[in-house]
Amino acid sequence: MFTPSGSEANDVAIKSARHATGRRKIGSLEAGYHGASGLSGAAGDDANAAYFLSDYPDEFLKVPFGDLEAVERALSAGDVAAVLIEPIPATFGFPIPEPGYFQELRGLCDRAGTLLIADEVQTGLGRSGRLWAVEGFGIEPDMLISGKGLGGGLYPIGVVVMSRGVGEWLHERGWGYVSTFGGSELGCSVALRALELCASEKTATNVAEMSAFLSEGLSDIRSRHPFLCDVRQQGLITGLGFDEANGGMRMSAALYPTGLWAMFAGFDRRYLQWKPGLLVDRSYLGEALDKLETAIRHAAG
Ligand SMILES: Cc1ncc(COP(=O)(O)O)c(C=O)c1O
């Protein structure tokens, strides 16, 4: 089902999960971000949802990142429709899940009759080194969300891909979700071309080469600047940790005058989200790394 945004794709996923399971509760991460609309907002930051009186604490359960026991407790009553999760949570600074995390999560969901929704708005479309990050973690979700780059920066489009069972409502109630611009001809043409580019072998090879180049460059910089104290990387998805409570924020500010915009991680401001595009080349990435080093000199001082 196509939508005009990632937020709305998450809304549709939550509604589909509720319809398919007959359950209302949704589990998600305390430090997850799924958008700013009604249901997607309720699945994210409690404080922001509460500010708009749009939090539903009895229906939206939050667990800490990486805590499978908390997931097990939340699912134990058998009344949770779905767990909605970013494979590598962007706004938390891209912490990489432990090996086996997703297999265990998938197993917990299966045993509780709970659906698993992967929000790949940030991690999808090749940036992790695979078309979808969940492929790299070896699991298949019941629903997958994409957006952002799917519109190639030209046209807003999001999508929720559902398993046949979950998407059954599309046959029963075709008007169950509609949107003026979701799935428009222009949007779909743009998205098709974006998908072709993201899924091509040539792009995958470039991502692998550039990820290795990036990794080398970052360890080089790290060896010279202890202010850069953590590097999390999966393909081109990178979270950079700085040795100060607001280090990521300071780095966003220090990079901006160099012409490079990188967003700090809102739920852990020590971290900076560092997300080169899939089609970067050595010269672009080399220049970006030089700018990073210049910014570190300013921010660390
Ligand atoms: C992981 C994730 N999900 C959903 C969204 C919401 O997408 P949109 O801004 O297109 O509504 C975002 C946006 O930043 C996101 O990062």
The ligand as an SDF file (V2000), in Angstrom:
LIG
                    3D

 16 16  0  0  0  0  0  0  0  0999 V2000
   12.7340    5.3790   10.8800 C   0  0  0  0  0  0  0  0  0  0  0  0
   11.7440    6.3890   10.4230 C   0  0  0  0  0  0  0  0  0  0  0  0
   10.4660    6.0170   10.2590 N   0  0  0  0  0  0  0  0  0  0  0  0
    9.5330    6.8830    9.8100 C   0  0  0  0  0  0  0  0  0  0  0  0
    9.8560    8.1880    9.5250 C   0  0  0  0  0  0  0  0  0  0  0  0
    8.7910    9.1220    9.0720 C   0  0  0  0  0  0  0  0  0  0  0  0
    8.8910    9.3890    7.7170 O   0  0  0  0  0  0  0  0  0  0  0  0
    8.2280   10.7470    7.1250 P   0  0  0  0  0  0  0  0  0  0  0  0
    9.0350   11.8940    7.6440 O   0  0  0  0  0  0  0  0  0  0  0  0
    8.3240   10.5500    5.6450 O   0  0  0  0  0  0  0  0  0  0  0  0
    6.8270   10.7870    7.5890 O   0  0  0  0  0  0  0  0  0  0  0  0
   11.1770    8.6180    9.6770 C   0  0  0  0  0  0  0  0  0  0  0  0
   11.5520   10.0130    9.3530 C   0  0  0  0  0  0  0  0  0  0  0  0
   12.5810   10.5210    9.7260 O   0  0  0  0  0  0  0  0  0  0  0  0
   12.1470    7.7040   10.1420 C   0  0  0  0  0  0  0  0  0  0  0  0
   13.4120    8.0720   10.3330 O   0  0  0  0  0  0  0  0  0  0  0  0
  1  2  1  0
  2  3  1  0
  2 15  2  0
  3  4  2  0
  4  5  1  0
  5  6  1  0
  5 12  2  0
  6  7  1  0
  7  8  1  0
  8  9  2  0
  8 10  1  0
  8 11  1  0
 12 13  1  0
 12 15  1  0
 13 14  2  0
 15 16  1  0
M  END
$$$$
